[in-house]
């Protein structure tokens, strides 16, 4: 396999200069900088654009699909979906998109207000109105729901190692039993279009707590709506995520399933980081664990009617 080139500031500047009429002279060019030090394929371009460079061919396929998917999703949701001003290949077979920057910070920087929770509710309910056949026609894959009980067992072992490192009280996972995980299995016909990659960095929040946009739709899938509820739990906290999902019309089962997906994932991710299997920010992983384990009143619900309707 050919090694993909590593983008540099000069690489990015030359590409952007050819795309934007503005941006300075041939020697200076636009102001470019990586979004973060560990994300060498995503660059701020001045104050109004962001350039996303696919690192491999699989990512290129997702980027090209994302361009069409964003156009499909945009009329259905009340928050901004990035708009591409240019796209193509930055290296042979490797795609790029130059997008208009969505103004605001991230959910890792700002708390979401009550009105912001209504914005998230509009996102969840809007995604449910996108026709599956339209998404599939764009190449959006169907993803089978994860086994919550299998995830629970993995999280129990991970929690024991976190407890040994004085990072977590492993007894908290005993709240989710095998019968409880079975009760929270997905129901037939529950699959909807999901973002499937919601994190604090992908939720754009303004200083007043409104949700202004949702970024990075490359992982979108037709599948379990609880995955997006789980993503919001680590992005904005469990209470806000469950309130938004409830406003969107989801019942106790998918809300609690999303809550426990988030909790188990957060325990496993922090353990993997501490034991050297994954990178990333330790501070952020600890914050996500705290957000996922924020208590909610819905946890007291233990009985679900068999015919509980899914939205």
Helices and strands as residue ranges (DSSP letters): H 9-19, E 32-34, E 42-45, E 49-53, H 57-74, E 80-81, E 84-91, E 94-100, E 105-106, H 114-129, H 132-137, H 148-164, G 170-175, H 178-183, E 192-194, G 200-202, E 203-205, E 211-214, E 221-223, H 226-236, H 238-247, H 252-274, H 282-292, G 297-300
